[in-house]
């Protein structure tokens, strides 16, 4: 069996990527962060060096996308101001 990973999302910055990774792993979805090491080493975020790809196994892609979409959807607030 080949262990190919599929790109789930690309985010700007390691902090956001780590948050997404933590969220996915809390739902038993293993993932890997793929990034350019020079950007992290030198703290450079221009020209794509700050981009981080969140990679998952293809069999987890649908569940991971649904999880991200549910987290990104705005919560409705029924309270009046």
N, C-alpha and C positions, 0 to 999 in steps of 0.2 A: 504494500500500500504506500502510495506516494504522499508525503506530508506537505502538500502545497497549501499556502495560505492565500486568502483573498482580502483585498483592501476593503475595510468597512467604512472608514472615514479618514480624512486628512484634516488635522487641526493645526493651529498656530501656537506653538509653545508646548513645552514638556509638562507644565502644570495641568493644563486642560487634558492632555493625553493620559496622564496618570490618574486623573479623576475618572475618566471614561473607562480606563482599564480596571480600576477598582470596582466600579459599578458592574461591569460585565462579569468580573470574577465572582462578585457576590451572588450572581445568578448562575454560577457554575459554567460560564462561557470563557474558556481559556483564550487568551489573546497575547499578541506580541507587539511591541512598539518598534517601529522601524524609523530611523532618523539619521541625519548626517552628523557624525560625531564632532566635526569641526565647529558646527554651530553651537553645540552644547558646551564644548570645551572652552571656546572663546566668548560665549555669550552673544554671538552674532545671530540676528534674526532676519536679516535682509537677504534678498535673492534666493529665497527658499530654504535657507539654512535653519530657520526656526520651525519648519514644518515637520510634523510627526505623523506617520501613517499608523493607524491602528489596524492590525491584521488579525483575522480570525480564520478558523478552518471553514471550508465551504458549507459543511453540514450545520454550522452554527450561524451562518450569515443572516438568514431570515429572522431568526429569533433575536439576534443582536440588533438588527435594523429596527425591529418592532420595539425593542427596549429603548433604543435611543430616541425614536419618534415619540414614545409615550413620555419620556423624560423631558423632551423639548416642547411638547404641547403646553400652551398656557393653561394654568389652572383657573377655573372660573370662581369668582368671588361674589357670592350672593349678598354680602353685607352692603348696606347703604351707608354713604358717607354723609 
